[in-house]
Amino acid sequence: MTTGPAVTFGYQQRGLEDWRQSGCLHVEFWCLACPHMVRVHIERLIGKVGTSTPFVDLARKARCSACGRRGCHVQPADPPKPGHSDYTLWLIAEVVRRKDFIMLAEMELREME
């Protein structure tokens, strides 16, 4: 059981749920020993490691399926491009997320007046 966000190297680490809510659909794993890269859907990762796991923990535990080395660079993948099968899903989620932000920002501005 965690008591709060993980802190590594003095920085608060964002968990997978934070990335998902920010619009991330895929996570890229880049091997540090060879040019191999794998893109994994964030829902698959969450099902495997949970919502609070930060990227730094994934990077430490990951093993390259090409060369077998443990450890890699982990980053959110770019959003899908128009025509990609996940583009519509991503676009709908972005519209909802940004509408929520605008609504909260407008409420905050009203409270400031």
Buried (B, 14 or more C-beta within 10 A) or exposed (E): EEEEBBEEEEEEBBBBBBBBBEBBBBBBBBBBEEEBBBEBEBEEBBEEBEBBBBBBBBBEEBEBEEEEBEBBEBBBBEBBEEEEEBBEEBBEBEEEEEEEEEEEEEEEEEEEE
